Amino acid sequence: MRSDANIAGPMTDPVPGPRTESAGEDVSRETPTPMDDTPIGRAAQLAVEALGRAGEGLPRPEQTRIMVVANQKGGVGKTTTTVNLAASLALHGARVLVVDLDPQGNASTALGIDHHAEVPSIYDVLVESKPLSDIVQPVLDVEGLFCAPATIDLAGAEIELVSLVARESRLQRAIQAYEQPLDYILIDCPPSLGLLTVNALVAGAEVLIPIQCEYYALEGLGQLLRNVDLVRGHLNPNLHVSTILLTMYDGRTRLASQVAEEVRSHFGEEVLRTSIPRSVRISEAPSYGQTVLTYDPGSSGALSYFEAAREIALRGVGVRYEVQHAPQMGAQNDQHSMTEGMQ
């Protein structure tokens, strides 16, 4: 006859502490399950290690690194990459500013920043020449992270910028006049190659291109690279593609592996070793006004962005760029013809 304890089974051990197995009358040994022998345990261990590294900090750049997150193809993870890399760098101890140049304002939403129509925004900086310091807001969840929000007013900025003096370099001038110390500025571009994106390319030194691991991943990328060359030749000699990040990677599919291999063979060392997995947590976080780093720091998405941020920070050690001043008015004709060619 079985006892009640046997019927209850191993999940209702009445005695706290390690369980033992009997291997004969005189032999008793503990049988703990190593934490990292299960998927959940491995994820938890990685989360602990990643959060520990976040507290350590990373080498700070010698000067502010301005990174333009661009890809005119929609749905590749530009905004997601911008806000999560920014949060990762800030959690590593850096001071980071996110400039939201997308009229949809998704980066502002993901960072929990109020960006309704009456809020001072990047539109006021570009069109009304308002100082950048007047619109920057701190991100409450992450110390050292700041945001220049976008509002719906930005949707008309493309047309309004056309008639303004130095229309391609207005963001550059605003950033140069910003006096608060920053380690990184990440600019989230709209999915187009208009004047807003041109302003970002003129203001930055590095271009970060997220590429999704799906069919047609490289479609249209050639035009973006040609535009980078045009801006470098006419307006910003320092501009270059420094980073390619593979997003929405699904290791279960052959397609993702093939796309990743193709991108790595095409771009070489610019491609980060870390790729960002397709993750429900990454998709859920913005609806709570958070990045995945604060929403679920132990998730695969959060860990991947932590590692990508480390790679970016370590790659930038010792890199310096000459400060380029805004183009003079005498060059307006060349600028005009260049911008027309980018449309």
Buried (B, 14 or more C-beta within 10 A) or exposed (E): EEEEEEEEEEEEEEEEEEEEEEEEEEEEEEEEEEEEEEEEEEBBBBBEEBBEBBEEEBBBBEBBBBBBBBBBBEEBBBBBBBBBBBBBBBBBBBBBBBBBBBBBBBBBBBBBBEBEEEBBBBBBBBBEEBEBEEBBBEBEBBEBBBBBBBBBBBBEBBEBBEEBEBBBBBBBBBBBEBEEEBBBBBBBBBBBBBBBBBBBBBBBBBBBBBBBBBEEBEEEBEEBEEBBEBBBEBBBEEBBBBBBBBBBBEEEEEEBBEBBEBBBEEBEEBBBEBBBBBBEBBEBBBEEBBBBBBBBBBBBBBBBBBBBBBBBBEBBEEEEBEEBEBBEEEBBEEBEEBBEEBE
